[in-house]
Amino acid sequence: MKRSSLIYGFNPHALCSAGKVFVPVCITPKELGRIGVPARKVERVMQELSRLVQADPTLDEPVVLLGLARQIAAQLL
């Protein structure tokens, strides 16, 4: 096995989020799909939105979260 495949063979974000509890957000994965977030990125966008809501509880409104989700999805795509 090559060393590079060992290093790059796992998701580094999985290690960062291990053991963390995410606050549920008021947006469903179906709504994220409607705004163009691919199914493979929905979980990551939900984690980022949860992190933002934990940092600032005033962001927990559907309109605000959809705008943030669009920006996060644009960065991830």
C-alpha positions as CSV (number, residue, x, y, z in Angstrom):
1,M,0.0,0.0,0.0
2,K,1.3,3.4,-0.9
3,R,1.8,5.9,1.8
4,S,-0.3,8.6,0.0
5,S,-3.3,6.2,-0.2
6,L,-3.0,5.7,3.5
7,I,-2.8,9.5,4.2
8,Y,-5.5,10.5,1.7
9,G,-7.7,7.5,2.1
10,F,-10.0,8.9,4.8
11,N,-12.1,11.9,5.4
12,P,-10.3,14.4,7.7
13,H,-13.6,16.1,8.5
14,A,-14.8,12.9,10.1
15,L,-12.1,13.2,12.7
16,C,-12.9,16.8,13.5
17,S,-16.5,16.1,14.1
18,A,-16.1,12.8,16.0
19,G,-17.9,12.9,19.4
20,K,-19.5,16.3,18.8
21,V,-23.3,16.7,19.3
22,F,-25.0,18.7,16.6
23,V,-28.0,20.9,17.3
24,P,-30.9,20.0,15.0
25,V,-31.7,22.8,12.5
26,C,-35.1,23.8,11.1
27,I,-34.2,22.9,7.5
28,T,-34.8,19.5,6.1
29,P,-32.5,17.7,3.7
30,K,-35.3,17.9,1.1
31,E,-35.2,21.7,1.3
32,L,-31.5,21.6,0.8
33,G,-32.0,19.5,-2.3
34,R,-34.4,22.0,-3.6
35,I,-31.8,24.8,-3.5
36,G,-29.3,22.6,-5.3
37,V,-27.2,21.0,-2.6
38,P,-26.1,17.5,-3.9
39,A,-27.2,14.5,-1.8
40,R,-23.6,13.7,-0.9
41,K,-23.1,17.2,0.6
42,V,-26.3,17.5,2.6
43,E,-24.8,16.0,5.8
44,R,-21.8,18.4,5.7
45,V,-24.0,21.4,5.1
46,M,-26.3,20.4,7.9
47,Q,-23.2,20.1,10.2
48,E,-22.0,23.5,9.2
49,L,-25.5,25.0,9.8
50,S,-25.7,23.4,13.2
51,R,-22.3,24.8,14.1
52,L,-23.4,28.3,13.1
53,V,-26.6,28.0,15.1
54,Q,-24.7,26.9,18.2
55,A,-22.4,29.9,17.8
56,D,-25.3,32.4,17.3
57,P,-28.8,31.2,18.2
58,T,-30.4,34.2,16.5
59,L,-29.6,32.5,13.1
60,D,-32.2,29.8,13.8
61,E,-34.7,31.0,11.2
62,P,-35.5,29.1,8.0
63,V,-35.0,32.1,5.7
64,V,-31.6,33.0,7.2
65,L,-30.5,29.3,7.2
66,L,-31.5,28.8,3.6
67,G,-29.3,31.8,2.6
68,L,-26.4,30.4,4.6
69,A,-26.9,27.0,3.1
70,R,-26.6,28.4,-0.4
71,Q,-23.4,30.1,0.5
72,I,-22.0,26.9,2.2
73,A,-23.0,24.8,-0.8
74,A,-21.3,27.2,-3.2
75,Q,-18.1,26.8,-1.2
76,L,-18.3,23.0,-1.1
77,L,-19.1,22.5,-4.8
